[in-house]
Amino acid sequence: MTQVLLPRALDELWDFLEEDPNTAVYSGGTDLLVNLRGGRINPSRLACLERIEEIRGVRDAGAAVFIGAATTHTHLLENSLVSSEFPVLTKAIRVLASPAIRNMGTIGGNIVNASPAGDTLPPLYALDAEVEIVSRKEAKRMPVSDFIVGPGRVRLGANEIVKGVWIRKAPEFNVRHFEKVGLRKSQACAVASLAAALSLSEGGKIERARLAWGSVGPTVVRSAEVEEALLGRELEIQMLAEVARLVERAVSPIDDVRASAQYRRIVAGRLLLRLAESGCKN
Amino acid sequence: MKIDFRLNGAAIQVDCAADRRVIDLLREDLGLTGAKESCGAGECGSCAILVDGEGKLSCLMLAAQLEGREITTVEGLASEGRLHPLQEAFVEKGAVQCGFCTPGAVMASLDLLRRNPNPARAEIREGLAGNLCRCTGYQKIIDAVEAASKIMQRRERP
């Protein structure tokens, strides 16, 4: 039998982690418990984080918003601050797995799991989100793109956890777009996805662009070359088709059960074309 | 370990391994075989229950997590010898064929109707996106949830 601990505060969690460093932490359990049952991990104890209030919920911190790691996807979907400030995140969560999984799974779990197909990750990259990492002694922040180093690999030391994620409000981005291509509409892992935040001038010229692709590389892909190529241009199909060629070169997808690398490469580029429909809308 | 929670409206204490899956606790220890295990990995929805009113998958929860929670399974829906309007609608509309997915679909529908008492058909489809049914083709399930939502709304109005 594996012991299951239910810490109610971070101080209690630190005690547990120090007592036995082979204690695995989880919240929703939608990935960890599947891996446990499949014998892919073998922790000596489990600590469930779902009752630690300090790491739950959404907090307006003025220029930025803090989202606690143990906040469920459903909570985020129903949160008006998130949907008004970061609609690209809301759009991604709306197509994440199924309602029951969204009731259980958390944003912190999606980040630490670091799947290239994690649906919240392209929006977090496009929003330049920062991950807050805490241990008993210290708290630090790093960009999500530095925190995630490969599939399932993150910069998290012993006895550290992700406390949450910070996202700066960026009202200048007036086009916020997310699209996922999967093998079916619901409950589908992304074959390729795109999160985009663009700032259009009154004349319709792109002044700022942040784009992030999921499922087309070992981590979420951003490309400075692609983003720069969009600047000063209008959201128009011919231009986007040209830039799509740069996207095809910027991504590094693999073949797997869901799609071939070549298909993913083409889809990653074509996802850009949808932005032509965005005009000045959200 | 001893775990105290409420199950279908009544306080209960169980003594089981902390890492026993809730689906196993319900079915094997407590004899509540409404929730079904199919995929065991969060993809099919047949093990859905309500935890503090929210739809969750009992194959992905450990017994220790139940401490202090309010659990509702499909067995807890009927009252005073009468089926819940959702159950009645499933029967009435022919939304049940083999029945294996039915308890999970009913629980997922309850979660949906609590958040959105008057869903459009497309919203019902989204609400049931995590519940696989290999028999009905889903249309009759959607018919049932739509019918139940109307009945439930009427009953809630004075």
Interface residues (C-beta under 8 A of the other chain):
Chain A: M1 T2 Q3 V4 L5 L6 G28 G29 T30 L33 V34 R37 L46 C48 E50 T74 E78 A97 S98 P99 A100 I101 N103 M104 K185 S186 Q187
Chain B: A17 A18 D19 R21 G40 A41 G42 E43 G45 A48 E54 G55 K56 L57 L60 M61 L62 A63 A64 Q65 E67 A108 D111 L112 R115 E126 G127 A129 G130 N131
